[in-house]
Amino acid sequence: MWFLLKSFVRRLPREGFKSLSVVALAFALVFLINVMDGVKARQETQYEDIRRNYKIVVELSDESQATQGLMVEESYIKMFTETDATFSLAGYLKDVMLLRELDMSVDSLGLEGSLIGLSALEADTNLAPETTISFFDGYDGSIFGTDASVCVTSENVYVGSGGSIRLEVTASQARQKATLEIIETELTIVGTIPGVVDGVIYAPFRTVSFLGFASDGSPDYSDRLSAVISDNDLMDGFRQDARRSFTPAGLTKYALTIFDSLYFEILARIRQNISFVEVVTPVLYLLSVGIGVTASYLLTRRRLPEFATMRSIGISRLSVFLTALMEQGFLCLTGSALGFALFTLTWRYVFWKQTLMFVLCYMLGVLFSAVRAAGTNVLEILRQKE
């Protein structure tokens, strides 16, 4: 066997082009098969990331499809925020966004405008999505979920006020009733918002709701009500429970819109990509068998006289078989190793099983030529040579 191995090494330079062709073929197929699995792995990761982290927003609107200025009653607020409320949806939701606006004035600054209560900064759609608050030390966005007497406003108002403002508030003109009181309160400024106008002050929703009740006696309400699904896997359950309170054909005062069409469209596309890879990969493995048969046949067909000579000098069928198998195996493993190395370096994945499966499929095809070489009829080959 050692003699046969040395013979193969000496013959490689003479058959360099053919050998390089087999190596290149194995290299390309291994790289392609691994790329297909790499694409599948990335798509599966992306699928899980979107399924877990995509924000599906649900929002109330009126019959004109307006989403702000709704004056949503307290019962609907509780439906979105309290798990023990009648027809509660709170168990499915997070990041509930509420907004309430009051008229306000600050005599010391000669300022008139709006005091806006938010449960989260995103509740006001008039703010740019990239708006960020420069909070002072010890404060952050969680203040909007409290009932603290704090606020955020423009840099100019903060500088002119000295850190806190005393203001008068009333219900907004759209909500004012016959019985109305002017309420005085003092709010500590805990941050500034770049780009906001001086006549707008933002405070926690609960704080503003309390001031509104003191002014006009109205129960809690919100000019906007939206939320985010807390777990996208619970969408079916949320839909079923939502139907109890939001029936079709305009039988309720508000409509509930679920912005999930893009979410399901993205997931469907990713599933199609994954399915495509799952169909194509087995085809590539079958193709590897066929290529193994073809490549080894082309490399061995002109060497049949050589194999016949080996048999005539007493080399066994098994040795001839192993020689043909070893030669093709060496070329296949060389190309496979190079393809595997390039894929690992470029994609940062390690797929041993896929590379091994290709080698096994390719060598399964090589068996055909190896068996053919071992079964060479010495007399027939010698007669053809004559």
C-alpha positions as CSV (number, residue, x, y, z in Angstrom):
1,M,0.0,0.0,0.0
2,W,2.9,2.3,0.7
3,F,4.2,1.7,-2.8
4,L,0.8,2.6,-4.2
5,L,0.7,5.8,-2.2
6,K,4.1,6.9,-3.4
7,S,3.0,6.1,-7.0
8,F,0.0,8.4,-6.5
9,V,2.1,11.3,-5.2
10,R,4.5,11.0,-8.2
11,R,1.6,10.9,-10.6
12,L,-0.1,14.1,-9.3
13,P,2.1,16.5,-11.2
14,R,1.3,14.7,-14.4
15,E,-2.4,14.9,-13.9
16,G,-2.3,18.3,-12.3
17,F,-5.2,19.9,-14.2
18,K,-7.6,17.0,-13.7
19,S,-6.6,16.8,-10.0
20,L,-7.1,20.6,-9.5
21,S,-10.4,20.4,-11.2
22,V,-11.7,17.8,-8.7
23,V,-10.3,19.8,-5.8
24,A,-11.9,23.0,-7.1
25,L,-15.2,21.1,-7.6
26,A,-15.2,19.8,-4.0
27,F,-14.2,23.2,-2.8
28,A,-17.1,25.0,-4.5
29,L,-19.7,22.4,-3.5
30,V,-18.6,22.4,0.2
31,F,-18.6,26.2,0.3
32,L,-22.0,26.4,-1.4
33,I,-23.6,23.8,0.9
34,N,-22.2,25.5,4.0
35,V,-23.4,28.9,2.6
36,M,-26.9,27.5,2.3
37,D,-26.9,26.3,5.8
38,G,-25.3,29.6,6.9
39,V,-28.2,31.5,5.3
40,K,-30.7,29.2,7.0
41,A,-29.0,29.8,10.4
42,R,-29.1,33.5,10.0
43,Q,-32.7,33.5,8.8
44,E,-33.7,31.3,11.8
45,T,-31.9,33.8,14.1
46,Q,-33.6,36.7,12.5
47,Y,-37.0,34.9,12.7
48,E,-36.6,34.4,16.4
49,D,-35.4,38.0,17.0
50,I,-38.4,39.4,15.1
51,R,-40.8,37.1,16.8
52,R,-39.6,38.1,20.2
53,N,-38.7,41.7,19.8
54,Y,-40.9,43.2,17.0
55,K,-43.3,45.8,18.6
56,I,-46.9,45.1,17.6
57,V,-48.8,48.3,18.5
58,V,-52.5,48.3,19.3
59,E,-54.4,51.6,19.3
60,L,-57.8,53.0,19.8
61,S,-59.4,55.3,17.2
62,D,-62.8,56.9,16.7
63,E,-65.2,56.5,13.8
64,S,-63.2,59.0,11.8
65,Q,-60.0,57.0,12.4
66,A,-58.5,59.7,14.6
67,T,-56.1,58.4,17.3
68,Q,-55.7,61.6,19.3
69,G,-58.2,63.9,21.0
70,L,-60.4,60.9,21.8
71,M,-61.2,61.5,25.4
72,V,-61.1,57.8,26.2
73,E,-63.1,56.9,29.3
74,E,-61.6,55.5,32.5
75,S,-63.2,52.1,31.8
76,Y,-61.1,51.7,28.7
77,I,-58.0,52.9,30.4
78,K,-58.5,50.2,33.1
79,M,-59.1,47.6,30.4
80,F,-55.5,48.3,29.1
81,T,-53.8,48.8,32.5
82,E,-55.5,46.7,35.2
83,T,-55.6,42.9,35.0
84,D,-58.6,42.6,37.3
85,A,-60.7,45.0,35.3
86,T,-63.8,43.9,33.4
87,F,-62.8,42.5,29.9
88,S,-59.2,43.2,30.8
89,L,-56.5,43.1,28.1
90,A,-53.7,44.3,30.4
91,G,-52.2,40.8,30.6
92,Y,-51.3,40.9,27.0
93,L,-49.9,44.5,26.9
94,K,-47.0,46.6,27.9
95,D,-45.9,50.2,27.4
96,V,-49.4,51.6,27.6
97,M,-49.3,55.1,26.2
98,L,-51.7,57.7,27.6
99,L,-51.9,61.4,27.0
100,R,-53.9,64.2,28.6
101,E,-53.6,67.9,27.9
102,L,-54.5,70.9,30.1
103,D,-54.2,74.7,29.4
104,M,-51.6,76.3,31.6
105,S,-50.0,79.7,32.2
106,V,-46.8,80.8,34.1
107,D,-47.2,84.4,35.2
108,S,-43.5,84.7,36.3
109,L,-42.4,83.9,32.7
110,G,-45.3,85.5,30.9
111,L,-45.9,82.1,29.4
112,E,-49.1,80.4,28.2
113,G,-49.5,77.1,26.6
114,S,-50.2,73.4,27.3
115,L,-49.4,71.1,30.2
116,I,-49.3,67.6,28.6
117,G,-49.4,64.5,30.7
118,L,-47.7,61.4,29.3
119,S,-47.3,57.8,30.5
120,A,-44.3,57.6,28.2
121,L,-42.6,60.1,25.9
122,E,-43.7,58.1,22.8
123,A,-47.4,58.8,23.7
124,D,-47.1,62.2,22.0
125,T,-47.0,61.6,18.3
126,N,-46.1,65.3,17.7
127,L,-42.6,64.6,19.1
128,A,-40.0,63.4,16.6
129,P,-39.2,59.7,17.1
130,E,-35.6,60.5,17.8
131,T,-36.4,63.0,20.6
132,T,-34.4,62.3,23.7
133,I,-34.7,64.0,27.1
134,S,-31.6,65.3,28.9
135,F,-32.6,64.1,32.4
136,F,-30.8,65.6,35.5
137,D,-29.0,63.3,37.9
138,G,-31.3,60.8,39.7
139,Y,-34.1,61.0,37.1
140,D,-35.0,59.0,34.0
141,G,-37.9,58.1,31.8
142,S,-39.6,56.2,34.6
143,I,-40.9,59.5,36.0
144,F,-43.8,59.4,33.5
145,G,-45.1,56.3,35.2
146,T,-45.4,58.0,38.6
147,D,-47.5,60.8,40.1
148,A,-44.6,63.0,41.1
149,S,-44.8,66.8,40.8
150,V,-42.1,67.0,38.2
151,C,-41.9,68.0,34.6
152,V,-39.6,68.4,31.6
153,T,-39.6,71.4,29.3
154,S,-37.4,73.5,27.0
155,E,-34.0,74.8,28.0
156,N,-35.2,78.4,27.9
157,V,-38.0,77.7,30.4
158,Y,-35.6,75.8,32.7
159,V,-33.0,78.7,32.7
160,G,-35.7,81.3,33.3
161,S,-37.5,79.4,36.1
162,G,-34.5,78.5,38.3
163,G,-35.3,74.8,38.4
164,S,-39.1,74.8,39.3
165,I,-42.2,76.6,38.0
166,R,-45.4,77.7,39.6
167,L,-48.2,77.5,37.1
168,E,-52.0,77.8,36.8
169,V,-53.9,75.0,35.0
170,T,-57.4,74.6,33.7
171,A,-59.0,72.0,31.5
172,S,-58.2,72.4,27.9
173,Q,-60.7,74.5,25.9
174,A,-62.0,71.4,24.1
175,R,-62.9,69.8,27.5
176,Q,-64.0,72.8,29.6
177,K,-67.3,72.7,31.4
178,A,-69.5,75.3,33.0
179,T,-68.0,74.5,36.4
180,L,-64.3,75.2,36.2
181,E,-61.6,76.1,38.7
182,I,-58.1,77.4,38.2
183,I,-55.7,75.2,40.0
184,E,-52.2,76.4,41.1
185,T,-49.4,73.9,41.4
186,E,-45.6,73.8,41.4
187,L,-43.6,71.4,39.4
188,T,-39.9,70.6,39.7
189,I,-38.0,70.6,36.3
190,V,-36.0,67.3,36.1
191,G,-34.9,67.5,32.5
192,T,-35.0,69.4,29.2
193,I,-36.1,68.4,25.7
194,P,-34.2,69.8,22.7
195,G,-36.4,71.4,20.1
196,V,-39.6,71.6,22.2
197,V,-41.4,75.0,22.2
198,D,-41.3,77.1,25.3
199,G,-45.1,76.9,25.7
200,V,-45.2,73.1,26.2
201,I,-44.5,71.4,29.5
202,Y,-44.5,67.6,29.9
203,A,-45.4,65.9,33.2
204,P,-46.5,62.4,34.3
205,F,-49.9,61.4,33.1
206,R,-51.2,60.7,36.6
207,T,-50.1,64.1,37.8
208,V,-51.9,65.9,35.0
209,S,-55.0,63.7,35.4
210,F,-55.2,64.7,39.1
211,L,-54.9,68.4,38.2
212,G,-57.6,68.0,35.5
213,F,-60.0,66.4,38.0
214,A,-59.4,69.2,40.5
215,S,-60.1,71.8,37.7
216,D,-63.3,70.4,36.1
217,G,-64.3,67.4,38.2
218,S,-64.1,65.1,35.2
219,P,-63.0,61.4,35.8
220,D,-59.8,60.1,34.4
221,Y,-59.6,60.1,30.6
222,S,-56.9,60.0,28.0
223,D,-56.7,61.8,24.6
224,R,-54.8,58.8,23.3
225,L,-54.7,55.1,24.2
226,S,-52.3,52.7,22.6
227,A,-50.0,49.9,23.8
228,V,-47.5,47.2,22.7
229,I,-48.2,43.4,22.7
230,S,-46.0,42.1,25.5
231,D,-45.5,38.6,23.9
232,N,-46.2,38.2,20.2
233,D,-46.8,34.5,20.7
234,L,-50.0,35.5,22.6
235,M,-51.5,37.3,19.6
236,D,-54.3,34.7,19.0
237,G,-55.4,34.9,22.7
238,F,-55.3,38.7,22.5
239,R,-57.5,38.8,19.4
240,Q,-60.1,36.5,21.0
241,D,-60.3,38.5,24.2
242,A,-60.4,41.8,22.3
243,R,-63.4,40.7,20.3
244,R,-65.5,40.7,23.5
245,S,-65.1,44.5,23.9
246,F,-64.5,45.6,20.3
247,T,-67.1,44.1,18.0
248,P,-67.4,44.8,14.3
249,A,-70.0,47.0,12.5
250,G,-69.4,50.0,14.7
251,L,-71.2,48.7,17.8
252,T,-68.6,50.2,20.1
253,K,-67.6,53.8,20.5
254,Y,-63.9,53.0,19.7
255,A,-62.2,50.8,17.2
256,L,-59.1,48.8,18.1
257,T,-56.5,48.5,15.4
258,I,-53.7,45.9,15.6
259,F,-50.7,46.9,13.5
260,D,-49.5,43.4,12.9
261,S,-49.7,43.0,9.1
262,L,-46.0,43.9,8.5
263,Y,-45.0,41.6,11.3
264,F,-46.7,38.6,9.8
265,E,-45.5,39.5,6.3
266,I,-41.9,39.6,7.4
267,L,-42.2,36.3,9.2
268,A,-43.8,34.7,6.1
269,R,-40.9,35.8,3.9
270,I,-38.3,34.4,6.3
271,R,-40.2,31.1,6.5
272,Q,-40.2,31.0,2.7
273,N,-36.4,31.5,2.6
274,I,-35.9,28.8,5.2
275,S,-38.1,26.4,3.3
276,F,-36.2,27.1,0.1
277,V,-32.9,26.2,1.7
278,E,-34.4,23.1,3.2
279,V,-35.5,21.9,-0.3
280,V,-32.3,22.9,-2.1
281,T,-29.8,21.4,0.4
282,P,-30.8,17.7,-0.1
283,V,-30.6,18.3,-3.9
284,L,-27.0,19.5,-3.5
285,Y,-26.2,16.3,-1.6
286,L,-27.7,14.2,-4.4
287,L,-25.8,16.3,-6.9
288,S,-22.6,15.5,-5.0
289,V,-23.2,11.8,-5.5
290,G,-23.6,12.3,-9.2
291,I,-20.6,14.6,-9.4
292,G,-18.5,12.0,-7.5
293,V,-19.5,9.3,-10.0
294,T,-18.8,11.6,-13.0
295,A,-15.5,13.1,-11.8
296,S,-14.0,9.7,-10.7
297,Y,-15.1,8.0,-13.9
298,L,-13.4,10.7,-16.1
299,L,-10.2,10.4,-14.0
300,T,-10.0,6.6,-14.1
301,R,-11.3,5.6,-17.5
302,R,-7.9,6.2,-19.2
303,R,-6.1,4.4,-16.4
304,L,-7.9,1.0,-16.9
305,P,-4.7,-0.4,-18.7
306,E,-2.7,0.7,-15.7
307,F,-5.1,-1.1,-13.3
308,A,-4.9,-4.1,-15.6
309,T,-1.1,-4.1,-15.4
310,M,-1.3,-3.8,-11.6
311,R,-3.6,-6.8,-11.5
312,S,-1.3,-8.7,-13.9
313,I,1.7,-8.3,-11.6
314,G,-0.2,-9.8,-8.7
315,I,-1.8,-6.8,-7.0
316,S,-5.1,-7.8,-5.5
317,R,-8.5,-6.4,-6.4
318,L,-8.8,-5.0,-2.9
319,S,-5.6,-3.0,-3.3
320,V,-6.6,-1.7,-6.7
321,F,-10.0,-0.7,-5.2
322,L,-8.4,1.0,-2.3
323,T,-5.9,2.8,-4.6
324,A,-8.7,4.3,-6.7
325,L,-10.7,5.2,-3.6
326,M,-7.7,6.7,-1.8
327,E,-6.8,8.9,-4.7
328,Q,-10.3,10.3,-5.1
329,G,-10.7,10.6,-1.3
330,F,-7.5,12.7,-1.1
331,L,-8.6,15.1,-3.7
332,C,-12.1,15.3,-2.2
333,L,-10.8,16.0,1.3
334,T,-8.4,18.6,0.1
335,G,-11.1,20.6,-1.7
336,S,-13.6,20.1,1.2
337,A,-11.1,21.3,3.7
338,L,-10.4,24.5,1.7
339,G,-14.1,25.1,1.2
340,F,-14.8,24.6,4.9
341,A,-11.9,26.9,5.9
342,L,-13.0,29.7,3.7
343,F,-16.7,29.4,4.8
344,T,-15.7,29.4,8.5
345,L,-13.4,32.4,8.1
346,T,-16.0,34.5,6.2
347,W,-19.3,33.5,7.9
348,R,-18.0,32.7,11.4
349,Y,-20.0,29.5,11.5
350,V,-18.7,26.0,12.0
351,F,-20.8,23.3,10.2
352,W,-18.9,20.0,10.5
353,K,-21.9,17.9,9.8
354,Q,-22.6,19.5,6.4
355,T,-19.0,19.1,5.2
356,L,-18.9,15.5,6.4
357,M,-22.2,14.8,4.7
358,F,-20.8,16.1,1.4
359,V,-17.7,14.0,1.7
360,L,-19.8,10.9,2.3
361,C,-22.1,11.6,-0.6
362,Y,-19.1,12.4,-3.0
363,M,-17.3,9.2,-1.9
364,L,-20.4,7.2,-2.4
365,G,-20.3,8.2,-6.0
366,V,-16.5,7.4,-6.2
367,L,-17.3,3.9,-5.1
368,F,-18.7,3.2,-8.6
369,S,-15.4,4.0,-10.3
370,A,-13.4,2.3,-7.6
371,V,-15.4,-0.9,-8.0
372,R,-15.1,-0.6,-11.8
373,A,-11.3,-0.2,-11.5
374,A,-11.0,-3.2,-9.2
375,G,-13.1,-5.4,-11.5
376,T,-10.9,-4.6,-14.6
377,N,-10.6,-7.7,-16.9
378,V,-6.9,-8.0,-17.5
379,L,-7.1,-10.1,-20.7
380,E,-9.7,-7.8,-22.3
381,I,-7.7,-4.7,-21.6
382,L,-4.5,-6.2,-22.9
383,R,-6.3,-7.4,-26.0
384,Q,-7.6,-3.9,-26.6
385,K,-4.1,-2.5,-26.3
386,E,-2.9,-4.9,-29.0
